[in-house]
Amino acid sequence: MHASRSLTANGIEMFIREAGQGPLVLLCHGWPELSYSWRHQIEPIAASGFHVVAPDMRGFGQTSAPAEVAAYSIFDMVGDMVALVSALGEKRAVIVGHDWGAPVAWHAALFRPDIFTAVAGLSVPPPFRGRGRPLETLHKDGIDNFYWQYFQTPRVAEAEFERDVAFTMRAVVARGFSDPEASLFVQPGKGFLGDPASDRALPDWITEDELSVFTEAYRKSGFRGGLNWYRNIDRNWDLTAPWQGAKIHQPSLFIAGANDSVIKGLIGAKRVLDMERVLPNLTRKLIVEGAGHWIQQERPAEVNAALLEFLKTVSAART
């Protein structure tokens, strides 16, 4: 079984789950998730000879949630991971991220190749820094109801999600981003979660007990911290200007579910197709048929096999 503890890194208190000994592997979760999202990966990776550490990311779960929106930039997130490596007494790590954790992993590899020797991203392709700020570009294109935009005004999405946390987690996790009825566009007056009367039967990859772990955590923490990540989307574009056109040269791996709308849309599909431009040392691009967005929870066997193959390859190359 894995252990858990809190430590100080980059000026915040960070809760981590960890297991094993050997080369360090960091597992970065996304929204609205927790380190618990990696429950199917921690022990198998540790058993293969690695020190696996899955933190509750900044603003989530039992990790500190600074009040200021500005404290949630991509530099803060990568800074947390750099400091975490140091706090664990290590100098290098392989970094793995899912959903919002994927941009953290990709940028960690981009900013600090001396620390992060290999990188895997799940569900979200590597960064393609477009010609303009993402939210501004959406508005110029006549789009004003994308969920990123709905999340911008403080307290609006928080109020919807915190009204009934059990329903929120059921709606977002059970529905996910692959259900045909799950639109990423928010209809006026309806909110993000859709009709509360609609059936929210759990998919077979998560149990009521597992879902309750997320629900109880969010009842305590609220949703503000995680939503603040979205409130830095345009600011992140500004901050990453020095890396325009930069490539991630470390060995890399990409995994996603074929039914995940993050990679099915026009922009997402193009990014998956073109990712070798950013990842010249991409070792594998695994698209899992029949799987949705919560890939490491939905299909742990395939994800673990791909991660372990990748980790063993990059670990052997280091020795």
C-alpha positions in Angstrom: 0.0 0.0 0.0 1.1 3.6 -0.6 1.8 6.1 2.2 0.7 9.7 2.4 2.2 12.8 4.1 2.5 16.6 3.7 5.6 18.5 3.0 6.6 22.1 2.2 7.5 23.0 -1.3 7.6 26.3 -3.1 6.0 28.1 -0.2 2.9 25.9 0.1 2.0 22.7 2.0 1.7 19.9 -0.4 -0.1 16.6 0.3 1.4 13.6 -1.5 0.7 9.9 -1.9 3.9 7.9 -2.4 5.3 4.3 -2.7 8.4 2.5 -3.8 12.1 3.2 -4.1 14.2 4.0 -7.1 14.1 6.7 -9.8 11.5 9.4 -9.0 8.2 9.5 -11.0 5.8 12.4 -10.4 2.1 11.9 -11.3 0.2 15.2 -11.8 -3.6 15.0 -11.8 -6.1 17.3 -13.5 -9.5 19.0 -12.8 -11.6 18.2 -10.9 -9.5 15.5 -9.5 -7.0 14.6 -6.8 -3.8 12.5 -6.2 -6.4 9.7 -5.7 -7.0 9.7 -9.4 -3.7 7.8 -9.7 -4.8 5.0 -7.3 -4.5 2.4 -10.0 -0.9 3.5 -11.0 0.9 4.2 -7.8 1.5 0.6 -6.6 2.2 -1.1 -10.0 4.8 1.5 -10.9 6.4 1.3 -7.5 6.5 -2.5 -7.7 8.5 -2.1 -10.9 11.3 -0.3 -9.1 10.4 3.4 -9.0 9.7 6.0 -6.3 6.2 7.1 -7.2 4.8 10.4 -5.9 1.3 11.8 -6.7 0.6 15.2 -5.1 -2.7 16.9 -4.6 -1.8 19.8 -7.0 -1.9 23.5 -5.9 -5.5 24.4 -5.0 -6.7 20.9 -4.8 -7.6 18.5 -1.9 -5.3 18.7 1.1 -2.7 20.9 -0.6 -2.6 24.7 0.0 -5.0 26.9 -2.1 -3.7 30.4 -2.2 -6.4 33.0 -2.4 -5.0 35.1 -5.3 -6.0 34.1 -8.9 -2.4 35.2 -9.9 -0.9 32.4 -7.8 -2.1 29.7 -10.3 0.0 30.4 -13.4 1.9 27.7 -15.2 5.1 29.0 -13.6 3.7 28.4 -10.2 2.6 24.9 -11.1 6.0 24.0 -12.6 7.7 25.7 -9.7 5.8 23.4 -7.3 7.0 20.3 -9.2 10.7 21.6 -9.2 10.5 22.3 -5.5 8.8 18.9 -4.9 11.7 17.1 -6.5 14.1 18.9 -4.3 12.0 18.4 -1.1 12.1 14.7 -1.9 15.9 14.8 -1.9 16.1 14.1 -5.6 17.7 16.0 -8.5 15.8 14.4 -11.5 12.4 12.9 -12.2 10.2 11.6 -14.9 7.0 13.6 -14.9 3.6 12.3 -16.0 0.4 14.5 -16.2 -3.3 14.0 -17.0 -5.8 16.7 -18.0 -4.5 20.0 -16.5 -1.6 18.0 -15.1 -0.5 17.3 -18.7 0.3 21.0 -19.4 2.2 21.1 -16.1 4.2 18.1 -17.2 4.9 19.3 -20.7 5.9 22.8 -19.5 8.1 21.3 -16.7 10.0 19.3 -19.4 10.2 22.5 -21.5 11.4 24.8 -18.8 13.7 22.4 -16.8 15.1 19.7 -19.0 18.0 19.3 -16.5 15.5 18.0 -13.9 12.7 16.3 -15.9 14.5 13.7 -18.0 11.3 12.3 -19.6 7.7 13.3 -19.9 4.3 11.6 -20.5 1.1 13.4 -21.1 -2.4 11.9 -20.8 -5.4 13.3 -22.7 -4.0 16.8 -23.4 -1.5 17.2 -26.2 1.7 19.2 -25.8 1.7 23.0 -25.9 1.2 24.7 -29.2 1.4 28.4 -28.4 -1.0 30.0 -30.9 -0.8 33.5 -32.3 -3.0 35.0 -29.7 -4.4 34.7 -26.2 -6.8 31.7 -26.2 -9.7 33.4 -24.5 -9.4 36.5 -26.6 -9.2 34.3 -29.7 -12.4 32.5 -28.8 -14.2 35.8 -28.4 -12.9 37.2 -31.7 -14.2 34.0 -33.3 -17.7 34.7 -32.0 -17.6 32.1 -29.2 -18.7 33.3 -25.8 -20.1 30.2 -24.1 -17.2 27.8 -24.1 -16.7 26.3 -20.6 -13.3 28.0 -20.2 -15.1 31.3 -20.5 -17.9 30.3 -18.1 -15.1 29.5 -15.5 -13.6 33.0 -15.7 -15.8 35.1 -13.4 -15.0 34.2 -9.8 -17.8 32.7 -7.7 -20.1 31.8 -10.7 -18.9 28.2 -11.4 -18.0 27.8 -7.7 -21.7 28.5 -6.7 -23.0 26.0 -9.3 -20.5 23.2 -8.3 -20.7 23.7 -4.5 -24.5 23.8 -4.4 -24.5 19.9 -4.4 -21.0 18.5 -4.5 -22.2 14.9 -4.8 -24.2 15.8 -7.9 -21.3 17.8 -9.3 -18.8 15.0 -9.0 -21.3 12.5 -10.3 -22.1 14.7 -13.3 -18.5 15.5 -14.2 -16.9 12.1 -13.6 -19.8 9.9 -14.6 -20.5 12.0 -17.7 -17.0 13.0 -18.3 -16.0 14.7 -21.5 -16.9 11.9 -23.9 -20.6 11.5 -23.3 -22.4 12.8 -26.5 -24.7 14.8 -24.2 -21.8 16.4 -22.4 -21.4 19.7 -24.2 -18.3 21.8 -23.4 -20.5 24.8 -24.4 -22.6 26.3 -21.6 -26.1 27.3 -22.6 -27.3 30.6 -21.0 -29.0 30.0 -17.7 -28.2 26.3 -17.6 -24.7 26.1 -16.1 -22.0 23.5 -16.8 -23.6 20.5 -15.2 -26.7 20.2 -17.2 -30.1 18.9 -16.1 -30.0 17.7 -12.5 -32.9 15.4 -13.2 -31.1 13.4 -15.9 -29.8 9.9 -15.1 -26.3 9.8 -13.7 -25.6 6.1 -13.4 -21.9 5.5 -12.7 -19.7 4.0 -15.4 -18.3 0.6 -14.6 -14.8 2.0 -14.0 -15.6 3.8 -10.7 -17.5 2.7 -7.6 -19.7 4.7 -5.3 -17.0 4.4 -2.6 -14.3 5.7 -5.0 -16.5 8.6 -6.1 -17.2 9.5 -2.4 -13.5 10.1 -1.9 -13.7 12.9 -4.5 -17.0 14.2 -3.1 -15.7 14.4 0.5 -12.5 16.2 -0.5 -14.4 18.8 -2.5 -16.9 19.4 0.2 -13.9 20.4 2.4 -11.8 22.3 -0.2 -14.5 23.8 -2.5 -13.7 24.4 -6.2 -12.1 27.9 -6.2 -8.4 26.6 -6.3 -8.9 24.4 -9.3 -11.0 26.9 -11.2 -8.2 29.5 -10.7 -6.1 27.4 -13.1 -8.5 28.3 -15.9 -8.4 32.0 -14.9 -4.7 32.1 -15.9 -5.2 30.7 -19.4 -4.5 34.0 -21.2 -1.9 35.0 -18.7 0.0 31.8 -19.3 0.0 32.6 -23.0 1.7 35.9 -22.2 4.2 34.3 -19.8 5.3 31.6 -22.2 6.2 34.0 -25.0 9.9 33.1 -24.7 9.1 29.5 -25.6 7.3 30.3 -28.8 8.1 27.4 -31.2 10.3 25.6 -28.6 10.4 21.8 -28.7 10.5 19.2 -25.9 13.6 17.1 -26.7 13.3 14.5 -23.9 11.8 11.1 -24.5 8.0 11.5 -24.4 4.8 9.5 -24.4 1.2 10.5 -25.2 -1.9 8.5 -24.2 -5.6 9.4 -24.7 -9.0 7.8 -25.1 -10.4 7.7 -28.6 -13.8 9.0 -27.3 -12.3 12.0 -25.4 -13.7 15.2 -26.9 -10.4 17.0 -25.9 -8.7 15.2 -28.8 -11.7 14.7 -31.1 -12.5 18.4 -31.8 -11.0 20.2 -34.7 -8.2 21.8 -32.7 -7.5 18.7 -30.5 -7.4 16.3 -33.5 -4.9 18.6 -35.3 -2.7 18.8 -32.2 -2.6 15.0 -31.8 -1.7 14.7 -35.5 1.0 17.3 -35.3 2.5 16.7 -31.9 5.8 15.3 -33.3 6.6 18.9 -34.3 6.8 19.7 -30.5 8.0 16.2 -29.4 10.8 15.1 -31.8 11.5 12.2 -29.4 8.0 10.9 -29.0 8.3 7.2 -28.3 4.6 6.3 -28.7 1.2 7.8 -29.3 -1.4 5.5 -27.8 -5.0 6.1 -28.5 -7.2 3.7 -26.5 -10.3 2.7 -28.4 -13.6 2.9 -26.4 -12.0 5.0 -23.7 -12.9 8.5 -22.6 -11.3 11.4 -20.8 -10.5 9.8 -17.4 -8.1 7.4 -19.1 -5.9 6.2 -16.2 -9.0 5.4 -14.2 -11.0 4.0 -17.0 -8.4 1.8 -18.6 -5.6 1.2 -16.0 -4.3 -2.0 -17.5 -3.4 -0.3 -20.9 -2.2 2.9 -19.3 0.0 1.1 -16.8 1.5 -1.2 -19.4 2.4 1.8 -21.6 3.7 3.8 -18.7 5.9 1.0 -17.4 7.3 0.2 -20.9 8.2 3.9 -21.2 9.6 4.2 -17.7 11.8 1.2 -18.1 13.1 2.4 -21.4 14.0 5.9 -20.2 15.4 4.5 -16.9 17.7 2.1 -18.8 18.9 5.0 -21.0 19.9 7.0 -17.9 22.0 4.2 -16.3 
